[in-house]
Amino acid sequence: MSLLDGRVVLVNGATQGLGAGIARAAAREGARVAITGRRRPLGESLAASLGGLFVPADLADIAAVRAAVDAVVDASTSSHRRSTVGSRISRRTSPPRRA
């Protein structure tokens, strides 16, 4: 059994460089890998080589980040678990509240 068997790993900024390396390492350890990035051709190619999912996203845009997380959750969970997992992830990606 590998370190990440049965896990889903979302790697942001993974179309090249360090992010791509992390995505490859996670896949080698048994994870189902989803990657985000702005460079669609590179992202689609890497995701295909890993048997994973590419979600185009600019992480400077919070709406794009939420949409990317939702796409990964949708692709990796059943509809029953989607509402529970998705709500936890959405809370984690919400901007901090100011007092």
N, CA, C and O of each residue as an XYZ file, in Angstrom:
396
protein
N       0.838     -1.172      0.000
C       0.000      0.000      0.000
C       0.891      1.245      0.000
O       1.844      1.340      0.773
N       0.566      2.191     -0.873
C       1.337      3.423     -0.962
C       0.790      4.480     -0.017
O      -0.322      4.361      0.498
N       1.573      5.492      0.196
C       1.251      6.550      1.138
C      -0.090      7.228      0.859
O      -0.818      7.554      1.796
N      -0.429      7.446     -0.412
C      -1.633      8.204     -0.754
C      -2.716      7.376     -1.433
O      -3.609      7.941     -2.065
N      -2.660      6.062     -1.320
C      -3.697      5.212     -1.918
C      -5.081      5.642     -1.445
O      -5.310      5.831     -0.250
N      -6.002      5.793     -2.400
C      -7.371      6.128     -2.069
C      -7.612      7.591     -1.755
O      -8.732      7.976     -1.422
N      -6.582      8.408     -1.856
C      -6.721      9.839     -1.561
C      -6.827     10.641     -2.849
O      -6.340     10.219     -3.898
N      -7.464     11.794     -2.758
C      -7.516     12.739     -3.862
C      -6.642     13.920     -3.466
O      -6.799     14.486     -2.384
N      -5.719     14.287     -4.352
C      -4.813     15.393     -4.082
C      -5.058     16.480     -5.120
O      -5.030     16.216     -6.322
N      -5.298     17.695     -4.655
C      -5.452     18.852     -5.526
C      -4.179     19.672     -5.423
O      -3.819     20.149     -4.347
N      -3.497     19.833     -6.558
C      -2.253     20.596     -6.594
C      -2.501     21.860     -7.415
O      -2.812     21.794     -8.605
N      -2.359     22.989     -6.769
C      -2.560     24.266     -7.451
C      -1.281     24.724     -8.133
O      -0.181     24.495     -7.629
N      -1.431     25.370     -9.274
C      -0.267     25.858    -10.006
C       0.616     24.729    -10.491
O       1.842     24.813    -10.419
N      -0.008     23.673    -10.985
C       0.730     22.453    -11.299
C       0.997     22.243    -12.789
O       1.282     21.121    -13.208
N       0.912     23.291    -13.586
C       1.143     23.079    -15.014
C       2.625     22.975    -15.348
O       2.982     22.539    -16.442
N       3.483     23.366    -14.428
C       4.929     23.234    -14.654
C       5.669     23.378    -13.327
O       5.066     23.684    -12.298
N       6.946     23.158    -13.363
C       7.797     23.403    -12.206
C       7.481     22.571    -10.980
O       7.167     21.385    -11.072
N       7.571     23.217     -9.834
C       7.391     22.538     -8.550
C       6.014     21.894     -8.425
O       5.897     20.762     -7.955
N       4.973     22.609     -8.844
C       3.623     22.047     -8.770
C       3.487     20.774     -9.581
O       2.870     19.810     -9.127
N       4.058     20.760    -10.783
C       4.012     19.557    -11.623
C       4.760     18.410    -10.953
O       4.321     17.261    -11.001
N       5.885     18.726    -10.331
C       6.648     17.698     -9.621
C       5.874     17.108     -8.451
O       5.911     15.900     -8.219
N       5.176     17.963     -7.719
C       4.355     17.492     -6.603
C       3.227     16.604     -7.116
O       2.930     15.570     -6.518
N       2.597     17.002     -8.221
C       1.516     16.194     -8.799
C       2.038     14.823     -9.226
O       1.389     13.807     -8.975
N       3.191     14.791     -9.861
C       3.773     13.499    -10.278
C       4.092     12.618     -9.058
O       3.821     11.417     -9.068
N       4.659     13.214     -8.026
C       5.006     12.447     -6.818
C       3.746     11.899     -6.149
O       3.727     10.753     -5.700
N       2.696     12.715     -6.084
C       1.445     12.253     -5.481
C       0.865     11.087     -6.270
O       0.375     10.123     -5.682
N       0.917     11.168     -7.592
C       0.408     10.074     -8.430
C       1.228      8.805     -8.219
O       0.674      7.708     -8.154
N       2.538      8.953     -8.112
C       3.391      7.779     -7.858
C       3.049      7.114     -6.535
O       3.195      5.900     -6.389
N       2.597      7.905     -5.574
C       2.240      7.374     -4.255
C       0.796      6.872     -4.194
O       0.304      6.525     -3.120
N       0.119      6.832     -5.340
C      -1.195      6.215     -5.400
C      -2.385      7.165     -5.362
O      -3.529      6.710     -5.379
N      -2.147      8.472     -5.312
C      -3.260      9.426     -5.242
C      -3.929      9.597     -6.597
O      -3.302      9.444     -7.645
N      -5.218      9.920     -6.549
C      -5.902     10.433     -7.734
C      -5.612     11.921     -7.725
O      -5.927     12.611     -6.755
N      -5.017     12.420     -8.792
C      -4.501     13.783     -8.803
C      -5.369     14.699     -9.647
O      -5.740     14.367    -10.773
N      -5.686     15.855     -9.084
C      -6.342     16.939     -9.811
C      -5.399     18.127     -9.751
O      -4.832     18.431     -8.702
N      -5.236     18.794    -10.882
C      -4.325     19.929    -10.914
C      -5.041     21.165    -11.441
O      -5.984     21.075    -12.228
N      -4.567     22.321    -10.986
C      -5.064     23.586    -11.507
C      -3.894     24.368    -12.084
O      -2.733     24.124    -11.757
N      -4.231     25.303    -12.943
C      -3.228     26.182    -13.518
C      -3.836     27.038    -14.602
O      -4.992     26.858    -14.982
N      -3.038     27.980    -15.100
C      -3.522     28.882    -16.141
C      -3.162     28.404    -17.546
O      -3.734     28.888    -18.524
N      -2.245     27.484    -17.660
C      -1.775     27.034    -18.972
C      -2.481     25.738    -19.371
O      -2.035     24.639    -19.040
N      -3.586     25.895    -20.086
C      -4.441     24.761    -20.428
C      -3.700     23.625    -21.144
O      -3.817     22.479    -20.708
N      -2.949     23.881    -22.214
C      -2.298     22.748    -22.907
C      -1.357     21.949    -22.003
O      -1.347     20.718    -22.039
N      -0.566     22.658    -21.191
C       0.335     21.952    -20.272
C      -0.439     21.182    -19.210
O      -0.101     20.043    -18.889
N      -1.472     21.806    -18.673
C      -2.274     21.157    -17.638
C      -2.995     19.931    -18.140
O      -3.008     18.896    -17.475
N      -3.597     20.038    -19.311
C      -4.309     18.884    -19.878
C      -3.348     17.745    -20.176
O      -3.669     16.578    -19.953
N      -2.167     18.086    -20.681
C      -1.175     17.054    -20.996
C      -0.695     16.333    -19.725
O      -0.627     15.104    -19.687
N      -0.369     17.105    -18.702
C       0.093     16.490    -17.453
C      -1.007     15.650    -16.820
O      -0.763     14.519    -16.401
N      -2.215     16.195    -16.750
C      -3.326     15.447    -16.145
C      -3.559     14.136    -16.888
O      -3.782     13.098    -16.265
N      -3.507     14.182    -18.216
C      -3.701     12.958    -19.006
C      -2.603     11.943    -18.697
O      -2.877     10.749    -18.579
N      -1.373     12.408    -18.566
C      -0.268     11.479    -18.295
C      -0.365     10.854    -16.908
O       0.174      9.773    -16.670
N      -1.051     11.532    -15.997
C      -1.213     11.023    -14.625
C      -2.547     10.312    -14.418
O      -2.806      9.767    -13.345
N      -3.395     10.320    -15.453
C      -4.730      9.764    -15.291
C      -5.574     10.611    -14.364
O      -6.461     10.108    -13.674
N      -5.289     11.907    -14.355
C      -5.956     12.801    -13.426
C      -6.877     13.790    -14.107
O      -7.328     13.573    -15.231
N      -7.147     14.872    -13.413
C      -8.092     15.893    -13.845
C      -7.385     17.236    -13.882
O      -6.651     17.580    -12.955
N      -7.602     18.003    -14.954
C      -7.103     19.373    -15.024
C      -8.279     20.323    -14.948
O      -9.267     20.166    -15.665
N      -8.166     21.313    -14.069
C      -9.179     22.355    -13.946
C      -8.465     23.691    -14.154
O      -7.650     24.092    -13.323
N      -8.766     24.384    -15.257
C      -8.110     25.675    -15.467
C      -8.574     26.679    -14.420
O      -9.771     26.824    -14.175
N      -7.618     27.372    -13.805
C      -7.974     28.350    -12.775
C      -6.838     29.326    -12.559
O      -5.665     28.952    -12.562
N      -7.200     30.573    -12.373
C      -6.269     31.614    -11.959
C      -6.501     31.809    -10.465
O      -7.566     32.273    -10.057
N      -5.523     31.461     -9.659
C      -5.712     31.455     -8.213
C      -5.812     32.846     -7.605
O      -6.070     32.977     -6.408
N      -5.615     33.877     -8.401
C      -5.829     35.242     -7.908
C      -7.313     35.579     -7.869
O      -7.707     36.593     -7.294
N      -8.132     34.733     -8.476
C      -9.584     34.942     -8.549
C     -10.275     33.941     -7.621
O     -10.332     32.750     -7.927
N     -10.803     34.420     -6.485
C     -11.392     33.517     -5.493
C     -12.553     32.715     -6.063
O     -12.764     31.570     -5.664
N     -13.306     33.295     -6.987
C     -14.414     32.546     -7.606
C     -13.868     31.375     -8.420
O     -14.469     30.301     -8.438
N     -12.743     31.572     -9.088
C     -12.125     30.486     -9.849
C     -11.610     29.396     -8.923
O     -11.676     28.213     -9.256
N     -11.103     29.786     -7.773
C     -10.620     28.806     -6.788
C     -11.787     27.958     -6.287
O     -11.688     26.732     -6.232
N     -12.877     28.601     -5.928
C     -14.054     27.860     -5.451
C     -14.586     26.927     -6.536
O     -14.947     25.784     -6.256
N     -14.633     27.417     -7.775
C     -15.121     26.584     -8.879
C     -14.207     25.382     -9.090
O     -14.687     24.285     -9.374
N     -12.894     25.577     -8.955
C     -11.949     24.471     -9.115
C     -12.149     23.420     -8.029
O     -12.165     22.223     -8.315
N     -12.299     23.866     -6.787
C     -12.521     22.926     -5.680
C     -13.831     22.173     -5.903
O     -13.889     20.957     -5.722
N     -14.871     22.889     -6.292
C     -16.159     22.226     -6.556
C     -16.028     21.192     -7.661
O     -16.598     20.106     -7.553
N     -15.288     21.503     -8.724
C     -15.110     20.559     -9.833
C     -14.387     19.302     -9.367
O     -14.741     18.196     -9.774
N     -13.384     19.463     -8.525
C     -12.633     18.308     -8.020
C     -13.505     17.473     -7.092
O     -13.505     16.245     -7.177
N     -14.246     18.131     -6.211
C     -15.138     17.405     -5.303
C     -16.188     16.656     -6.106
O     -16.458     15.485     -5.838
N     -16.785     17.327     -7.095
C     -17.791     16.672     -7.937
C     -17.225     15.450     -8.634
O     -17.891     14.419     -8.726
N     -16.006     15.557     -9.124
C     -15.401     14.453     -9.869
C     -14.967     13.302     -8.968
O     -14.818     12.172     -9.433
N     -14.764     13.581     -7.690
C     -14.174     12.552     -6.832
C     -15.078     11.989     -5.752
O     -14.664     11.103     -5.005
N     -16.299     12.482     -5.655
C     -17.189     11.974     -4.607
C     -18.539     11.598     -5.190
O     -18.906     12.038     -6.279
N     -19.254     10.796     -4.467
C     -20.616     10.468     -4.883
C     -21.513     11.655     -4.587
O     -21.136     12.539     -3.818
N     -22.678     11.687     -5.179
C     -23.588     12.814     -4.945
C     -24.020     12.873     -3.485
O     -24.324     13.953     -2.979
N     -24.054     11.743     -2.804
C     -24.445     11.722     -1.393
C     -23.409     12.437     -0.530
O     -23.763     13.233      0.340
N     -22.142     12.155     -0.769
C     -21.080     12.748      0.029
C     -20.764     14.160     -0.416
O     -20.159     14.919      0.342
N     -21.154     14.532     -1.613
C     -20.805     15.829     -2.182
C     -21.193     16.992     -1.277
O     -20.395     17.907     -1.073
N     -22.398     16.969     -0.734
C     -22.855     18.110      0.060
C     -22.026     18.262      1.337
O     -21.712     19.384      1.734
N     -21.675     17.167      1.974
C     -20.893     17.233      3.203
C     -19.469     17.665      2.935
O     -18.972     18.604      3.558
N     -18.811     16.988      2.011
C     -17.425     17.310      1.697
C     -17.336     18.704      1.107
O     -16.472     19.488      1.498
N     -18.215     19.022      0.174
C     -18.179     20.322     -0.485
C     -18.368     21.481      0.470
O     -17.723     22.519      0.318
N     -19.238     21.325      1.447
C     -19.459     22.428      2.378
C     -18.249     22.643      3.271
O     -17.922     23.782      3.603
N     -17.578     21.566      3.666
C     -16.366     21.724      4.467
C     -15.281     22.418      3.665
O     -14.599     23.303      4.182
N     -15.111     22.023      2.398
C     -14.081     22.636      1.569
C     -14.417     24.096      1.310
O     -13.529     24.948      1.358
N     -15.673     24.401      1.038
C     -16.065     25.784      0.769
C     -15.754     26.688      1.957
O     -15.307     27.821      1.780
N     -15.989     26.190      3.151
C     -15.671     27.005      4.329
C     -14.182     27.245      4.434
O     -13.760     28.332      4.829
N     -13.376     26.256      4.091
C     -11.932     26.411      4.178
C     -11.397     27.395      3.149
O     -10.375     28.038      3.389
N     -12.066     27.524      2.010
C     -11.564     28.400      0.969
C     -12.168     29.789      1.041
O     -11.848     30.644      0.215
N     -13.041     30.030      2.020
C     -13.622     31.358      2.158
C     -12.574     32.324      2.696
O     -11.745     31.950      3.526
N     -12.611     33.562      2.222
C     -11.662     34.533      2.744
C     -11.887     34.739      4.241
O     -13.014     34.597      4.715
N     -10.847     35.066      4.988
C     -11.007     35.288      6.421
C     -11.968     36.455      6.683
O     -11.996     37.437      5.942
N     -12.743     36.321      7.743
C     -13.660     37.390      8.115
C     -12.903     38.455      8.887
O     -12.042     38.158      9.714
N     -13.239     39.676      8.603
C     -12.588     40.785      9.312
C     -13.461     41.218     10.472
O     -14.684     41.295     10.356
N     -12.825     41.494     11.574
C     -13.557     41.896     12.784
C     -13.937     43.355     12.740
O     -14.557     43.860     13.676
